[in-house]
């Protein structure tokens, strides 16, 4: 009963807080002004993701006070997650140099691995490989990249929220189907995150009334990565499962970044050369020319269509393969390759990393 009440509480509080933050951001002129690299055309308040952060941290306090969450996990999630969110919040209010943001992300990720005791051995085609300190360092780098790519991919209405919902609920489904004891706490943490995001999505669905900002995107990326590490350490889900579930964001952001770096571009600057951005642009032009929709309606419809397409990829393609990766752990890495191959082809089709005709 407590779990159900907390899930409902998370949704309602996030919904209400996002509305309050909409008024706060509007009154403080915390507005994203469109430019040549933006995917939106109307000035829109930002920072609504703070509602997700506050809601989730409150539920963590409730869980630890009711002995539903152990202290090490609480401190790992509350302190490190709160630190990442705080840096995002400050950056939303005034630009913070990339080196300081990355330093915060690395410190928070390092603390996570320290508090949780490091990663277990990795199974590759049935062979257990213990990477030791190198494995922990790889996990830290991966977590930093994951939370940053989440920030990169938060560029159209509803996309980051939809990705979080589908990954969280897919992981819950896999935990439930696995039938392994001790999954209740992990499932609850994932469901609470999903409920917090769902409340925010009411305001962020196309056309978005408020953006989540860095405070929301980095926090969501960090929390999903942290929960992935928790389930890996506890032997509940394999790393391969998480690589598959997050494949849509991982492939798009990683291939785009690598192509921009190879071209010598300033990869850390805002741009519109991700696959999801290019797909959105094409759809806007299609809806305007073929369906004769007004510009803003065409833009909202395009944003919603791309988010739904990502949802479809996650549920219809990645989730089944993640299930097979969990059921057949020996072939987990093979399932990752199968899952990613069409996504790699798709992002190359959209010529990611190429700014030509991006607008």
MOVENVEN-V773277 format. One record per residue. N is the residue number from 1. RES is the residue in three letters. OMEGA is omega in radians with two decimals (NA if undefined). Layout:
<<N & RES & OMEGA> <N & RES & OMEGA>>
//
This chain:
<<1 & UNK & 3.13> <2 & UNK & -3.12> <3 & UNK & -3.14> <4 & UNK & 3.13> <5 & UNK & 3.13> <6 & UNK & 3.12> <7 & UNK & 3.10> <8 & UNK & 3.11> <9 & UNK & -3.12> <10 & UNK & -3.14> <11 & UNK & -3.07> <12 & UNK & -3.12> <13 & UNK & 3.12> <14 & UNK & 3.12> <15 & UNK & -3.11> <16 & UNK & -3.11> <17 & UNK & 3.12> <18 & UNK & 3.08> <19 & UNK & 3.10> <20 & UNK & 3.12> <21 & UNK & 3.05> <22 & UNK & 3.11> <23 & UNK & -3.13> <24 & UNK & -3.11> <25 & UNK & 3.12> <26 & UNK & -3.10> <27 & UNK & -3.13> <28 & UNK & 3.14> <29 & UNK & 3.02> <30 & UNK & -2.97> <31 & UNK & 2.98> <32 & UNK & 3.13> <33 & UNK & -3.12> <34 & UNK & 3.00> <35 & UNK & -3.04> <36 & UNK & -3.14> <37 & UNK & -3.10> <38 & UNK & 3.05> <39 & UNK & 3.09> <40 & UNK & -3.07> <41 & UNK & -3.10> <42 & UNK & 3.06> <43 & UNK & -3.01> <44 & UNK & 3.09> <45 & UNK & 3.13> <46 & UNK & 3.10> <47 & UNK & -3.13> <48 & UNK & 3.11> <49 & UNK & 3.08> <50 & UNK & 3.10> <51 & UNK & 3.10> <52 & UNK & -3.11> <53 & UNK & -3.10> <54 & UNK & -3.13> <55 & UNK & -3.07> <56 & UNK & 3.13> <57 & UNK & 3.08> <58 & UNK & -3.13> <59 & UNK & 3.08> <60 & UNK & 3.10> <61 & UNK & 3.11> <62 & UNK & -3.11> <63 & UNK & -3.13> <64 & UNK & 3.12> <65 & UNK & 3.13> <66 & UNK & 3.12> <67 & UNK & 3.06> <68 & UNK & -3.13> <69 & UNK & -3.11> <70 & UNK & -3.07> <71 & UNK & -3.13> <72 & UNK & -3.14> <73 & UNK & 3.12> <74 & UNK & -3.09> <75 & UNK & 3.10> <76 & UNK & -3.07> <77 & UNK & -3.04> <78 & UNK & -3.06> <79 & UNK & -3.10> <80 & UNK & 3.12> <81 & UNK & 3.10> <82 & UNK & 3.12> <83 & UNK & 3.10> <84 & UNK & -3.14> <85 & UNK & 3.14> <86 & UNK & 3.10> <87 & UNK & 3.09> <88 & UNK & 3.13> <89 & UNK & 3.12> <90 & UNK & -3.13> <91 & UNK & 3.09> <92 & UNK & -3.12> <93 & UNK & 3.14> <94 & UNK & -2.99> <95 & UNK & 3.04> <96 & UNK & -3.13> <97 & UNK & -3.08> <98 & UNK & -3.09> <99 & UNK & 3.14> <100 & UNK & 3.06> <101 & UNK & -3.13> <102 & UNK & 3.11> <103 & UNK & 3.10> <104 & UNK & -3.13> <105 & UNK & 3.14> <106 & UNK & 3.11> <107 & UNK & 3.14> <108 & UNK & -3.13> <109 & UNK & 3.09> <110 & UNK & 3.10> <111 & UNK & 3.13> <112 & UNK & -3.12> <113 & UNK & 3.12> <114 & UNK & -3.11> <115 & UNK & -3.05> <116 & UNK & 3.01> <117 & UNK & 3.08> <118 & UNK & -3.09> <119 & UNK & 3.04> <120 & UNK & 3.10> <121 & UNK & -3.12> <122 & UNK & 3.14> <123 & UNK & 3.12> <124 & UNK & -3.10> <125 & UNK & 3.05> <126 & UNK & 3.14> <127 & UNK & 3.13> <128 & UNK & -3.13> <129 & UNK & 3.12> <130 & UNK & -3.09> <131 & UNK & 3.11> <132 & UNK & -3.11> <133 & UNK & 3.13> <134 & UNK & 3.10> <135 & UNK & 3.11> <136 & UNK & 3.11> <137 & UNK & 3.09> <138 & UNK & 3.12> <139 & UNK & 3.12> <140 & UNK & 3.13> <141 & UNK & -3.14> <142 & UNK & -3.14> <143 & UNK & 3.10> <144 & UNK & 3.13> <145 & UNK & -3.11> <146 & UNK & -3.10> <147 & UNK & 3.11> <148 & UNK & 3.10> <149 & UNK & 3.05> <150 & UNK & 3.09> <151 & UNK & 3.12> <152 & UNK & -3.03> <153 & UNK & 3.10> <154 & UNK & -3.04> <155 & UNK & 3.07> <156 & UNK & -3.04> <157 & UNK & 2.98> <158 & UNK & -2.98> <159 & UNK & -3.11> <160 & UNK & 3.11> <161 & UNK & 3.12> <162 & UNK & 3.11> <163 & UNK & 3.13> <164 & UNK & 3.13> <165 & UNK & -3.06> <166 & UNK & 3.11> <167 & UNK & -3.12> <168 & UNK & -3.10> <169 & UNK & 3.06> <170 & UNK & 3.11> <171 & UNK & 3.09> <172 & UNK & 3.14> <173 & UNK & -3.14> <174 & UNK & 3.08> <175 & UNK & -3.14> <176 & UNK & 3.14> <177 & UNK & 3.14> <178 & UNK & 3.08> <179 & UNK & -3.14> <180 & UNK & 3.11> <181 & UNK & 3.11> <182 & UNK & -3.13> <183 & UNK & -3.01> <184 & UNK & -3.09> <185 & UNK & 3.14> <186 & UNK & 3.12> <187 & UNK & -3.12> <188 & UNK & 3.13> <189 & UNK & 3.12> <190 & UNK & 3.14> <191 & UNK & 3.11> <192 & UNK & 3.08> <193 & UNK & 3.13> <194 & UNK & 3.14> <195 & UNK & 3.11> <196 & UNK & 3.14> <197 & UNK & -3.12> <198 & UNK & 3.09> <199 & UNK & 3.10> <200 & UNK & -3.06> <201 & UNK & 3.08> <202 & UNK & -3.12> <203 & UNK & -3.02> <204 & UNK & 3.13> <205 & UNK & -3.10> <206 & UNK & -0.16> <207 & UNK & -3.02> <208 & UNK & 3.04> <209 & UNK & 3.12> <210 & UNK & 3.09> <211 & UNK & -3.13> <212 & UNK & -3.14> <213 & UNK & 3.14> <214 & UNK & -3.13> <215 & UNK & -3.13> <216 & UNK & -3.05> <217 & UNK & 3.14> <218 & UNK & 3.12> <219 & UNK & 3.14> <220 & UNK & 3.11> <221 & UNK & -3.13> <222 & UNK & -3.09> <223 & UNK & 3.09> <224 & UNK & 3.10> <225 & UNK & 3.12> <226 & UNK & 3.14> <227 & UNK & 3.04> <228 & UNK & 3.13> <229 & UNK & 3.12> <230 & UNK & -3.12> <231 & UNK & 3.09> <232 & UNK & -3.14> <233 & UNK & -3.13> <234 & UNK & 3.11> <235 & UNK & -3.10> <236 & UNK & 3.08> <237 & UNK & -3.11> <238 & UNK & 3.06> <239 & UNK & -3.11> <240 & UNK & 3.11> <241 & UNK & -3.10> <242 & UNK & 3.08> <243 & UNK & 3.10> <244 & UNK & -3.10> <245 & UNK & -3.14> <246 & UNK & -3.01> <247 & UNK & -3.09> <248 & UNK & 3.13> <249 & UNK & -3.07> <250 & UNK & -3.07> <251 & UNK & -3.11> <252 & UNK & -3.07> <253 & UNK & -3.06> <254 & UNK & 3.14> <255 & UNK & 3.12> <256 & UNK & 3.14> <257 & UNK & -3.10> <258 & UNK & 3.14> <259 & UNK & 3.12> <260 & UNK & 3.11> <261 & UNK & -3.14> <262 & UNK & 3.11> <263 & UNK & 3.12> <264 & UNK & -3.13> <265 & UNK & 3.09> <266 & UNK & -2.96> <267 & UNK & -3.07> <268 & UNK & 3.12> <269 & UNK & 3.13> <270 & UNK & -3.13> <271 & UNK & 3.12> <272 & UNK & -3.10> <273 & UNK & 2.97> <274 & UNK & 3.13> <275 & UNK & -3.10> <276 & UNK & 3.12> <277 & UNK & -3.14> <278 & UNK & 3.07> <279 & UNK & 3.12> <280 & UNK & -3.14> <281 & UNK & 3.14> <282 & UNK & -3.13> <283 & UNK & 3.10> <284 & UNK & 3.13> <285 & UNK & 3.13> <286 & UNK & -3.11> <287 & UNK & 3.13> <288 & UNK & -3.04> <289 & UNK & -3.06> <290 & UNK & -3.09> <291 & UNK & 3.12> <292 & UNK & 3.10> <293 & UNK & 3.05> <294 & UNK & -2.99> <295 & UNK & -3.08> <296 & UNK & 3.09> <297 & UNK & 3.11> <298 & UNK & 3.13> <299 & UNK & 3.14> <300 & UNK & -3.14> <301 & UNK & 3.12> <302 & UNK & 3.11> <303 & UNK & -3.14> <304 & UNK & -3.13> <305 & UNK & -3.14> <306 & UNK & 3.11> <307 & UNK & 3.11> <308 & UNK & 3.08> <309 & UNK & 3.08> <310 & UNK & 3.07> <311 & UNK & 3.13> <312 & UNK & 3.10> <313 & UNK & -3.12> <314 & UNK & -3.03> <315 & UNK & -3.01> <316 & UNK & -3.12> <317 & UNK & -3.02> <318 & UNK & -3.12> <319 & UNK & 3.10> <320 & UNK & 3.14> <321 & UNK & 3.06> <322 & UNK & 3.10> <323 & UNK & 3.12> <324 & UNK & 3.11> <325 & UNK & 3.11> <326 & UNK & -3.12> <327 & UNK & -3.12> <328 & UNK & -3.01> <329 & UNK & 3.13> <330 & UNK & -3.08> <331 & UNK & -3.11> <332 & UNK & -3.11> <333 & UNK & 3.07> <334 & UNK & 3.10> <335 & UNK & 3.09> <336 & UNK & 3.14> <337 & UNK & 3.11> <338 & UNK & -3.11> <339 & UNK & -3.03> <340 & UNK & -3.01> <341 & UNK & 3.11> <342 & UNK & 3.13> <343 & UNK & 3.09> <344 & UNK & 3.11> <345 & UNK & -3.13> <346 & UNK & -3.11> <347 & UNK & 3.06> <348 & UNK & 3.07> <349 & UNK & 3.14> <350 & UNK & 3.10> <351 & UNK & -3.13> <352 & UNK & -3.13> <353 & UNK & 3.12> <354 & UNK & -3.13> <355 & UNK & 3.12> <356 & UNK & 3.14> <357 & UNK & -3.12> <358 & UNK & -3.12> <359 & UNK & NA>>
//
